[in-house]
Amino acid sequence: MSTDPSAVFRRYLGAMVLNSLAAAEAAGLNATDYYALNLLDLHGPLTSGELAVQTGLTTGATTRLIDRLEKGGFVRRVPDPADRRKVIVEAVAEPPGLDAVLAGTRSRLAGLVRAYSETERATLFDYFGRATSAYRDATDEIVSSRRG
């Protein structure tokens, strides 16, 4: 197996994506629904428009996403008190068994992180934060170029 840094990183990203897809399926969700629930867990309630931006979906696709999550009992729609034309999407439940589905991944990754020193962990999490911004910016560029 190649130790070329680019290949190592691409294998890492592929494994991460595959794990997320498998976890979503095991939890009875499609990948987009799983991602949307993660966004709501991280950010708290979002308007349907904010959810559309965060997922990269059109407003119509976001409406269908919210419909599926609401039908599954995972979210509810509430009127925005500041602007009743807007809808706020709140998470109300997580998929049954999700913690069990994620237990193996969480345990393995926690073990890896514990193996690093405080200084190394600080570097890792600094990277994660900076990489998140870099990926979001790159994603915005890709989406913008497709619309333009």
C-alpha positions in Angstrom: 0.0 0.0 0.0 1.4 3.4 -1.0 2.7 5.7 1.7 2.5 8.7 -0.6 0.8 11.4 1.6 -1.8 12.1 -1.0 -2.8 8.4 -1.2 -2.8 8.0 2.5 -5.1 11.1 2.9 -7.4 9.9 0.1 -7.7 6.4 1.7 -8.5 8.1 5.0 -11.3 10.3 3.5 -12.7 7.3 1.6 -12.8 5.2 4.8 -14.5 8.1 6.7 -17.1 8.5 3.9 -17.7 4.8 3.7 -18.1 4.6 7.5 -20.7 7.4 7.5 -22.6 5.8 4.7 -22.7 2.4 6.5 -23.7 4.1 9.8 -26.5 6.0 8.0 -27.8 2.8 6.5 -27.5 0.8 9.7 -29.5 3.6 11.4 -32.2 3.3 8.8 -31.4 6.6 7.1 -30.1 7.8 3.8 -26.8 9.7 3.8 -28.4 13.1 3.4 -30.9 12.6 6.2 -28.1 11.4 8.5 -26.0 14.4 7.6 -28.9 16.8 8.2 -29.5 15.3 11.7 -25.8 15.7 12.4 -26.1 19.4 11.4 -29.1 19.9 13.7 -27.2 18.2 16.5 -24.1 20.4 16.0 -25.9 23.8 15.3 -29.2 23.4 17.1 -32.4 24.5 15.4 -32.1 25.8 11.8 -34.5 27.5 9.5 -35.3 25.4 6.4 -33.3 27.9 4.4 -30.2 27.5 6.6 -30.6 23.8 6.4 -30.7 24.1 2.6 -27.5 26.1 2.6 -25.7 23.7 5.0 -26.7 20.6 3.0 -26.3 22.1 -0.4 -29.8 21.1 -1.4 -32.4 23.1 -3.3 -35.3 24.4 -1.3 -37.6 21.8 -2.8 -35.2 18.9 -1.9 -34.8 20.4 1.6 -38.6 20.4 2.0 -38.7 16.7 1.1 -35.7 16.1 3.5 -37.6 17.8 6.3 -40.8 15.9 5.4 -38.9 12.5 5.7 -37.3 13.5 9.0 -40.6 14.7 10.4 -42.4 11.5 9.3 -39.7 9.5 11.0 -40.2 11.4 14.2 -36.7 12.9 14.3 -37.6 16.6 13.7 -40.5 19.0 14.0 -41.2 22.3 12.2 -42.0 25.3 14.3 -42.8 28.9 13.1 -40.0 31.3 13.5 -41.2 33.8 16.3 -39.3 36.6 14.6 -40.7 35.9 11.1 -43.7 33.7 10.8 -43.0 33.2 7.1 -40.0 31.1 8.1 -40.0 27.6 9.5 -37.5 26.5 12.1 -36.5 22.8 12.1 -35.8 21.3 15.5 -34.4 17.9 16.3 -36.7 16.0 18.6 -35.2 12.5 18.6 -32.3 10.5 17.2 -32.7 7.3 15.2 -33.2 4.3 17.6 -30.0 2.4 18.0 -27.8 5.2 16.6 -25.5 5.2 19.6 -25.1 1.4 19.3 -24.3 1.8 15.5 -21.6 4.4 16.3 -20.1 2.7 19.4 -17.5 0.8 17.5 -16.3 3.8 15.5 -16.3 6.1 18.5 -14.4 3.6 20.6 -11.7 3.0 17.9 -11.2 6.7 17.2 -11.1 7.5 20.9 -8.4 4.9 21.3 -6.4 6.5 18.5 -6.7 10.0 19.9 -5.7 8.8 23.4 -2.5 7.4 21.9 -1.3 11.0 21.1 0.2 13.4 23.5 -1.6 16.6 24.5 0.5 18.6 22.1 -0.2 16.2 19.2 -3.9 16.2 20.0 -3.9 20.0 19.9 -2.3 19.8 16.5 -4.8 17.3 15.3 -7.8 19.3 16.4 -6.3 22.5 15.0 -6.0 20.7 11.7 -9.6 19.4 11.9 -10.9 23.0 12.5 -8.8 24.5 9.7 -9.6 21.6 7.3 -13.3 22.1 8.0 -13.0 25.7 6.8 -10.9 24.7 3.8 -13.4 22.0 2.7 -16.4 24.4 3.2 -14.7 27.1 1.1 -13.8 24.6 -1.6 -17.3 23.2 -1.6 -18.7 26.7 -2.0 -16.4 27.2 -5.0 -17.6 24.0 -6.6 -21.3 24.8 -6.0 -20.8 28.3 -7.3 -19.1 27.2 -10.5 -21.9 24.8 -11.2 -24.5 27.5 -10.9 -22.6 30.1 -12.8 
